[in-house]
Amino acid sequence: MAAGERRGAVGFAFCPLPQKAFPCLQDRDIRDRLLKWSMHGRITAQAFSFDQQFKPYQKDEFVLAFFNDPNVKSSLKLLSPSGQWTTLGSKVTKIEAIVVPCTQISMSFFDRLYTEGIVRETGHIVKCYDEYYDDILISDELRKVLLLEDSDHYDLFSQSDRKEFLFCLFKHLCIGGALCQFEDMLGPYLETTKALYKDLVSVQKNPETKEISITSTVFRVSAYISLRTGCMFARFSIPGV
């Protein structure tokens, strides 16, 4: 450990890896799509290393140590309510870390959209009459499947399917930002989801069976700073553990 480097809870120390590239966020086509979906400049990815083996039962201590590590507090990017990027800065006093299932290794996970009248064989998303869900315009069958529990095809994806990290990424991109311009074709959503997923998770191949499995652990984290400095609520997905 370098001189002067401080350790957080349970002895973990973290170091930013600014040289780590996420090609999907540099791809011109994907950047254009994110702009169209009102997400450009509002999504980022960062990598950090840590100095000890992570064990699943340590997740709460690990995540709290992460947010309170000096290197993280000074470099972790957060999007403020005003839409400006800033750093954490303050001490995190409480965290809630939920493991997000991350088991899918193929985009065939979404093939069912073609068989139930959501997407045509041509890749065109089937349109529907406009309606709103929490101020989100729903004008096609895809968004109905993603958002409306009383839609005819909501059960196309089970509750466990909907918890998968791959599904969460896909849904996030399909819904987009406040001024999102929706796609008529499914392809751009699938291609962008695949690129992000590939950059964010790690896989390994079993040398005997040749089967591929995911080695990453994904958390959905709610982090709170001290009430004495004002209350702030932040939510992050932290893959790659």
Secondary structure, DSSP 8 states (H G I E B T S, - for coil): --TT----GGG--EEE-TT---HHHH-HHHHHHHHHTT-TTS-----EEESS---GGGHHHHHHHHHHSHHHHHH-EEE-TTS-EEE--S-EEEEEEEEE------GGGGGGGGTTTSB-TTSBB-EEEEEEETTEEEEEHHHHHHH-TTSTTGGGS-HHHHHSHHHHHHHHHHH--TT----SBSHHHHHHHHHHHHHH--EEE-TTT--EEE---EEEEEEEE-GGG---EEEEEE---
